[in-house]
Amino acid sequence: MTSIGILGAGRVGTLLAGKLSEAGHHVVLGTRSPTEDTTATAEGAGPRVSFADQRTTARTAEIVINATPGDSALERLAGLRTELAGKVLVDVSNATRDAADGLPGDLCHPGSSLAEKLQGALPDTRVVKTLNTMLFSVMTAPETLATPPTAFLSGNDEQAKKTVTGLLGDLGWPPAWIEDLGDITIARATEALVLVVPHILRRHGFAPFAVSLAR
Ligand SMILES: NC(=O)c1ccc[n+]([C@@H]2O[C@H](COP(=O)([O-])OP(=O)(O)OC[C@H]3O[C@@H](n4cnc5c(N)ncnc54)[C@H](OP(=O)(O)O)[C@@H]3O)[C@@H](O)[C@H]2O)c1
């Protein structure tokens, strides 16, 4: 059992919390309003999930997952440098700015990536990028797609990536569907894949999908 803190109690955070707690982990969901009634966002998260503010969540967990909006994540997580020191930070977020038509259109960190920026701002933390290339429902149910989806993985620390591969296993990802592409600079490629997402949604609605390798 690992103590896992998830920043952001939205669609992604709540779903991951539920599956990871089912797998036996102790999960804390880090929300901006832990004292308010969190029943709505807790729905589906399971009984073994507790709530805390985001700073407490980052401080108390062994592994922290960033499931907050990517466009503002760099400044927010850089402010948690002390709390995140020595930990694995799993970044599943996407940092895009809305285009004129209201759909995500531009990367916030062109020529780089949010994950690289986070690694630079958090030198004592081991950042691993994964799961940002699929609809949230696929993150915890990859077997429901007609063709095997891919969970891309990148990060500088091999042990951290092994740890995250184990968590992906707990979420239902067999090793063969996990593609470790290399160090954290690879995240600029996998983060760029998000640019295709609004166009997929426009054509197919919210039908589950993952941007994947086919061989
Ligand atoms: N939805 C998907 O299919 C999908 C797929 C791949 C990747 N992602 C990425 O995963 C991340 C979360 O996506 P989501 O769909 O779960 O979004 P969401 O439903 O909007 O949830 C994000 C959560 O982050 C917290 N949050 C929002 N603004 C914040 C701020 N300024 N400071 C701190 N916390 C804030 C909120 O939780 P509290 O109100 O509890 O604080 C909010 O519920 C995003 O970066 C997204 O790009 C999403």
The ligand as an SDF file (V2000), in Angstrom:
LIG
                    3D

 48 52  0  0  0  0  0  0  0  0999 V2000
  -10.6980   15.1510  -18.7710 N   0  0  0  0  0  0  0  0  0  0  0  0
   -9.9100   14.3730  -19.5320 C   0  0  0  0  0  0  0  0  0  0  0  0
  -10.4000   13.5330  -20.3090 O   0  0  0  0  0  0  0  0  0  0  0  0
   -8.4040   14.5200  -19.4390 C   0  0  0  0  0  0  0  0  0  0  0  0
   -7.5940   13.6240  -20.1400 C   0  0  0  0  0  0  0  0  0  0  0  0
   -6.2130   13.7300  -20.0480 C   0  0  0  0  0  0  0  0  0  0  0  0
   -5.6490   14.7240  -19.2760 C   0  0  0  0  0  0  0  0  0  0  0  0
   -6.4460   15.6060  -18.6230 N   0  0  0  0  0  0  0  0  0  0  0  0
   -5.8290   16.6610  -17.8180 C   0  0  0  0  0  0  0  0  0  0  0  0
   -6.0170   16.3490  -16.4480 O   0  0  0  0  0  0  0  0  0  0  0  0
   -6.1770   17.5550  -15.7040 C   0  0  0  0  0  0  0  0  0  0  0  0
   -7.5100   17.4970  -14.9620 C   0  0  0  0  0  0  0  0  0  0  0  0
   -8.5430   17.3630  -15.9140 O   0  0  0  0  0  0  0  0  0  0  0  0
  -10.0740   17.2170  -15.4530 P   0  0  0  0  0  0  0  0  0  0  0  0
  -10.8250   16.8470  -16.6550 O   0  0  0  0  0  0  0  0  0  0  0  0
  -10.1510   16.3780  -14.2420 O   0  0  0  0  0  0  0  0  0  0  0  0
  -10.4020   18.7090  -15.0840 O   0  0  0  0  0  0  0  0  0  0  0  0
  -11.5170   19.2070  -14.0650 P   0  0  0  0  0  0  0  0  0  0  0  0
  -12.6560   18.2590  -14.0380 O   0  0  0  0  0  0  0  0  0  0  0  0
  -11.7490   20.6210  -14.4070 O   0  0  0  0  0  0  0  0  0  0  0  0
  -10.7850   19.0930  -12.6600 O   0  0  0  0  0  0  0  0  0  0  0  0
   -9.6410   19.8330  -12.3360 C   0  0  0  0  0  0  0  0  0  0  0  0
   -9.6360   20.0280  -10.8430 C   0  0  0  0  0  0  0  0  0  0  0  0
   -8.4750   20.7840  -10.4960 O   0  0  0  0  0  0  0  0  0  0  0  0
   -8.8100   21.6750   -9.4360 C   0  0  0  0  0  0  0  0  0  0  0  0
   -8.5050   23.0440   -9.8490 N   0  0  0  0  0  0  0  0  0  0  0  0
   -9.1250   23.7720  -10.7970 C   0  0  0  0  0  0  0  0  0  0  0  0
   -8.5650   24.9940  -10.9000 N   0  0  0  0  0  0  0  0  0  0  0  0
   -7.5850   25.0250   -9.9840 C   0  0  0  0  0  0  0  0  0  0  0  0
   -6.6570   26.0140   -9.5740 C   0  0  0  0  0  0  0  0  0  0  0  0
   -6.6350   27.2120  -10.1510 N   0  0  0  0  0  0  0  0  0  0  0  0
   -5.8100   25.6990   -8.5940 N   0  0  0  0  0  0  0  0  0  0  0  0
   -5.8380   24.4980   -7.9960 C   0  0  0  0  0  0  0  0  0  0  0  0
   -6.6840   23.5180   -8.3260 N   0  0  0  0  0  0  0  0  0  0  0  0
   -7.5540   23.7820   -9.3040 C   0  0  0  0  0  0  0  0  0  0  0  0
  -10.2910   21.5390   -9.1540 C   0  0  0  0  0  0  0  0  0  0  0  0
  -10.4470   20.7160   -8.0280 O   0  0  0  0  0  0  0  0  0  0  0  0
  -10.9760   21.3410   -6.6710 P   0  0  0  0  0  0  0  0  0  0  0  0
  -12.1350   22.2210   -7.0260 O   0  0  0  0  0  0  0  0  0  0  0  0
  -11.3470   20.1580   -5.8800 O   0  0  0  0  0  0  0  0  0  0  0  0
   -9.8630   22.1240   -6.0880 O   0  0  0  0  0  0  0  0  0  0  0  0
  -10.8350   20.8410  -10.3630 C   0  0  0  0  0  0  0  0  0  0  0  0
  -11.9220   20.0180  -10.0580 O   0  0  0  0  0  0  0  0  0  0  0  0
   -6.1030   18.7030  -16.7100 C   0  0  0  0  0  0  0  0  0  0  0  0
   -4.7980   19.2040  -16.7380 O   0  0  0  0  0  0  0  0  0  0  0  0
   -6.4320   18.0290  -18.0290 C   0  0  0  0  0  0  0  0  0  0  0  0
   -5.8290   18.6820  -19.1380 O   0  0  0  0  0  0  0  0  0  0  0  0
   -7.8130   15.5280  -18.6750 C   0  0  0  0  0  0  0  0  0  0  0  0
  1  2  1  0
  2  3  2  0
  2  4  1  0
  4  5  1  0
  4 48  2  0
  5  6  2  0
  6  7  1  0
  7  8  2  0
  8  9  1  0
  8 48  1  0
  9 10  1  0
  9 46  1  0
 10 11  1  0
 11 12  1  0
 11 44  1  0
 12 13  1  0
 13 14  1  0
 14 15  2  0
 14 16  1  0
 14 17  1  0
 17 18  1  0
 18 19  2  0
 18 20  1  0
 18 21  1  0
 21 22  1  0
 22 23  1  0
 23 24  1  0
 23 42  1  0
 24 25  1  0
 25 26  1  0
 25 36  1  0
 26 27  1  0
 26 35  1  0
 27 28  2  0
 28 29  1  0
 29 30  1  0
 29 35  2  0
 30 31  1  0
 30 32  2  0
 32 33  1  0
 33 34  2  0
 34 35  1  0
 36 37  1  0
 36 42  1  0
 37 38  1  0
 38 39  2  0
 38 40  1  0
 38 41  1  0
 42 43  1  0
 44 45  1  0
 44 46  1  0
 46 47  1  0
M  CHG  2   8   1  16  -1
M  END
$$$$
